[in-house]
Amino acid sequence: MDLEDDTSVLTTLKSFNSFISHTEAPQRLSEGSAGSGNLQSQYKRSMELLEAGERVHSNNRYLQLDEEKKQMELSHKRARYELEKVASDSARDLEHEVDRNQDLLGRLKKFQERETEAAKNLSEQVEANRALRKNMEGLNRKLEERDTRLNTANQTISSLKDDIRELTQRIQNQDSTTSSQTLENQELQEQKHQEVSQLCQSLQAAQSSCSEHIVKIKELERRLALQEQDIAIVKTVKSEVAKVPNLEKDLKRLREDNAFLRKPEDLSREVIHIQQREIALKEQNYTLSSRVRSAERSQNEHRAELCQQRSKTLEEQKKRETQDSLVRRLQKRVLLLTKERDGMRAILESYDSELAPTEYSPQLNKRLREAEDILQKTQSHNVEMEAQLTKSQEETGTLKLQLQTVELELESLKKHQASAADSNTSGTKEELNILRQKIEDLESERQRLEEQNNILEMRLERHILQEDQLLLTRGLEPLGCTPTALQNNMFSSQDLRKRLFIKISVLQIAGHQKEKSLRYNLHLDSSMVPFIALGTEGDYDPIKTRVLHFKMNPTTVAKQQRQQDIDALREEVTRLSELVRSLQEGGAMVQGDSSINASLSLPPSKEVVDLRKQMESLELRNQRLKEVFQRKIQEFRTVCYVLTGYQIDITTENQYRLTSVYAEQMDDSLLFKKEEIESQGQLIKTYSQLTVNLLTTERWRERKECMEEG
Amino acid sequence: MTSTLNGITLKGSAELVADFFSFGINSILYQRGIYPPETFSRVTHYDMSLQLTTDPKLKNYLTNVVSQLKEWLFECTVQKFVLVITCLETNEVLERWQFDIDCDKSAKESSAPREKSIKIIQDEIRSVIRQITATVTFLPLLETPCAFDLLVYTDKDLLVPDKWEASGPQIIDQSEEVRLRSFTTSIHKVNSMVAYKRTDSV
């Protein structure tokens, strides 16, 4: 529109200008015409001008109005457009609002539904709440009941704790009493030990005296033997003496027989001799008889002494045995008491350790009762065993007494036997047989009793071991000794043929040996073989256990590997030290020594490496050149041979062979020798040339002929 | 197999104890770093995850020892089972894991199985192995290269098999001892303890 306005303005301007020019032109034209009509013309002109001006004004106004109209229209359009926009916007907004309304309505409905649901849930939850509250009340009631029960239980626990405290106090009291008892026992034991030691000393003194007596007895026995020998000698002498009257008779007879044969002097001499012999024999006889009487007297005296000594030794043996048995019994009682004390202590300790976490009172009571029952049983059993032992010992004592009486009887019988030597043997023999049988019976009884004794002792030891095992199962350390029941039954069966007094002496020796064995048992009981206590880490009883491990175990393998590594490292170290030494000494001479070079493990320097690389490359190049040259020369030679028809080979140094293609046979060739002299060479050269030419021309001709023919 | 029956027989008990030793030794070797951890693989046993070695030589050695131990457990001739850890440089014993075995010999005579739930036994074993794992917290570090050995304390009159030989007890000089839990199959009772060399406080 502006353009239109412009153009309208421009058109008006142009029209105005054109008008003006048009008016000017006529003005110019009209200048020459009338001077009179100037005023009219001027007036006309002015009126025309005014009209033109008015026309222009009206045009202008028209144009302005046009413009305004256009602008109005434009503004109208704009306003309409805007209105329409606004209307559309408002319509859209309305639609939006409608949609929103609908959405909101829908949401409202949903919320209302949710509300109703929530209200339902609420009601349900309220009901559930009520039910839960009821449950809670019930549970609270139960809790209260449980609390009351807990309280009662706690009360019972406290009461039980009090009971336990009382029990522990009682146990402590018992402990104290047991400790006091042990102290008393120890004192008693010490006293007994002292008494026993005194007894032992006295026994040892008695033993020494016994040994002395035994020695004396042996001497007496030796003397007895000697005397018996003497008696035998005496008997032989007596027999000889008895034979003497016979001999005298024989002598007389012989004398009477020989009266006439011999001379009186010889006879007298013989008679004198015989008389002398008679006298000597008689003297011997007297001496022997006196000796026999003295020997018999000494024998009797010795026998009396023997009896006394034997009785003394028997008494002392009896005393010792009783004391030994007493000592043993006391020691066993001490052992039992100490074991009881240890068992109680261990039980207490186990109770103390188990006191805190779990229920302990019924267990405690049970264990106490069980332990007491076991103790009572073992004690009763021990008492029984001890009673049996005492019975058996008493029986052995009585048997020994019987033995002694029998021995005394035997001795008396022997005396009788000795006095009434040769006669009345049959009666005494019967008595001797009876006595022998008695002795054998007594011996067998004694053996049986000894076996019983040993069996009882074994049972006692087994019982002690069982007690130890029971204590072990309760986790306690036993203090049981493991005495081996040595049964040195060194009684041998006796020989019936030996004389009675030897039998008795053997019996006595056996009795002594038995005492020794019993004493050894006593010592063993008292020594209490040390038992390496289990429980400390790693310790073990080498008598019963053995430690084993696998031969190829990881530790040995690792150690071997380590050793091997160490050896290898040492070898390397020595080798390297040798190398270093050699390098220090040799320096440049290292390369000549191949042995060291072989083991040279020094890192090569850069120059060496570069040189080596160069060398390799040169060698490669050389190789390649060789190959290439060979190929090329072969090619060249073949080409020469083909083109020229001649092949030149080098047979040996400075000798060359020329072969032609056209040769009739393969072996046809020309040999040339190269010499240093030039002239000669030239000769050769010219000669060869000539021949070559000759040959070639000839062959060429032949070929040509062949070709022409063919 | 004892898992199908309700009771424990001597053979089943021996197997249980041998299994425990097998896994226990592996655990100890892993925890104490005797062998590098990458040579162990994780397995599930006793309702817990345990480490088992994959080194073939070590596996072979352990199977040999455990199989022989199973026989001895069946015969009730074994008293203790000890794992000894030795320092290779100084040949000193640094640690000693000792398992005391009490065998009820009456089970040898009577073949009637004993009433004990396997689950309870496994629970007990699990607690012992957990304790072994927990001991790592207070045991001193093994800084030097170490090797281990397995010792068995048996009765003196036992016939020594071919691949075994007698050994010393390899006791630690100046040791600290810690007693661990025990478990019992009602035929075999195993008490565990560990002894280690007392380290001088700095």
Boltz contact constraints between the chains, C-beta under 6 A:
constraints:
  - contact:
      token1: [A, 537]
      token2: [B, 177]
      max_distance: 6.0
  - contact:
      token1: [A, 537]
      token2: [B, 195]
      max_distance: 6.0
  - contact:
      token1: [A, 538]
      token2: [B, 169]
      max_distance: 6.0
  - contact:
      token1: [A, 538]
      token2: [B, 171]
      max_distance: 6.0
  - contact:
      token1: [A, 540]
      token2: [B, 153]
      max_distance: 6.0
  - contact:
      token1: [A, 544]
      token2: [B, 156]
      max_distance: 6.0
  - contact:
      token1: [A, 545]
      token2: [B, 79]
      max_distance: 6.0
  - contact:
      token1: [A, 545]
      token2: [B, 153]
      max_distance: 6.0
  - contact:
      token1: [A, 546]
      token2: [B, 154]
      max_distance: 6.0
  - contact:
      token1: [A, 546]
      token2: [B, 156]
      max_distance: 6.0
  - contact:
      token1: [A, 547]
      token2: [B, 151]
      max_distance: 6.0
  - contact:
      token1: [A, 547]
      token2: [B, 153]
      max_distance: 6.0
  - contact:
      token1: [A, 547]
      token2: [B, 167]
      max_distance: 6.0
  - contact:
      token1: [A, 547]
      token2: [B, 169]
      max_distance: 6.0
  - contact:
      token1: [A, 548]
      token2: [B, 152]
      max_distance: 6.0
  - contact:
      token1: [A, 548]
      token2: [B, 154]
      max_distance: 6.0
  - contact:
      token1: [A, 548]
      token2: [B, 164]
      max_distance: 6.0
  - contact:
      token1: [A, 549]
      token2: [B, 149]
      max_distance: 6.0
  - contact:
      token1: [A, 549]
      token2: [B, 151]
      max_distance: 6.0
  - contact:
      token1: [A, 549]
      token2: [B, 167]
      max_distance: 6.0
  - contact:
      token1: [A, 550]
      token2: [B, 65]
      max_distance: 6.0
  - contact:
      token1: [A, 550]
      token2: [B, 164]
      max_distance: 6.0
  - contact:
      token1: [A, 551]
      token2: [B, 163]
      max_distance: 6.0
  - contact:
      token1: [A, 551]
      token2: [B, 165]
      max_distance: 6.0
  - contact:
      token1: [A, 553]
      token2: [B, 149]
      max_distance: 6.0
  - contact:
      token1: [A, 554]
      token2: [B, 147]
      max_distance: 6.0
  - contact:
      token1: [A, 554]
      token2: [B, 148]
      max_distance: 6.0
  - contact:
      token1: [A, 555]
      token2: [B, 86]
      max_distance: 6.0
  - contact:
      token1: [A, 555]
      token2: [B, 147]
      max_distance: 6.0
  - contact:
      token1: [A, 555]
      token2: [B, 149]
      max_distance: 6.0
  - contact:
      token1: [A, 558]
      token2: [B, 88]
      max_distance: 6.0
  - contact:
      token1: [A, 558]
      token2: [B, 147]
      max_distance: 6.0
  - contact:
      token1: [A, 562]
      token2: [B, 88]
      max_distance: 6.0
